Amino acid sequence: MDFIRFFLILLVPGIIADRLFRLIGGTRASSNIFTSLIFDLVIFIINITGLYFFRGITTMAALIDSFTCLSFTRNYALLSILIAIILGSIAGAIHRLFFWWRRRA
């Protein structure tokens, strides 16, 4: 059961970021699993960096141990989704801007 919960906590923010990227960027293509995984990797790196500086979590074992607290898991998931929204919006805006520049040229 924990594997499914951890898997969803790590996978869902990338899907949200990908959907926002496609929506704001104006691409008509369907969502791509590779784009979602890239967003997941970036979100995970941002979260791990934040946990290292603010909580002192230095190893994956310490992270898994911290996930045993339900409040930490919920906060981590909400923070991941917030970061996904920000990253997806920024990436979509940059994609739209570059597409607009390419059209003008």
Secondary structure, DSSP 8 states (H G I E B T S, - for coil): -HHHHHHHHHHHHHHHHHHHHHHHHT--S---HHHHHHHHHHHHHHHHHHHHHHT---SHHHHHHHTTSHHHHHHHHHHHHHHHHHHHHHHHHHHHHHHHHHHH-
